[in-house]
Amino acid sequence: MGNTTVKTESIISAYVHAYEEIEQEIAGLTEQQLKWKSSPSSWSVTEVLAHLVDHSIVVSFRIREILAGSQATLPGFNQEAWIVGQKANEEQISQLITIANGLVQYNSGILERLSDEDWEKTGVNFKGETVSLAAIIPGFVAHVQNHLNQIRRIKQAAAEKQVQ
């Protein structure tokens, strides 16, 4: 059981600190750099972060459905439509960071209270796959890391275009 506790603590720690690298990566960017898009169909840094907040909201719901033992299919979402529909590029980056960190902090309190058995609880995702809570949280962290790399690519493209 001790090994499981260490693994769980590691998962929670990675989850709690998931946004730190993004915050470092975007520090000092101008409003223009945060909202710049290489094409109308690509995402800006602001839109990437808005997507991550959306993803965090959906993951929050999934956590609760699994812990409640719900038989409902865990939700997916249309990320492109959500970004466009909410006019995400008009949001302030500071607001998005505050919300992202708030959701992570709120959820981490739940995660810290879970037993080993709770971590093994499962739900069925929108693809029909059975997923455990123990897999969803590391998946969230990996998702954030993928988008951190996307932010780096956006920054590089903006620098090449000399966006100030």
Beta strands, then each sheet from edge to edge (+ up, - down):
strand 1: 122-124
strand 2: 130-132
sheet 1: 1+ 2-
end
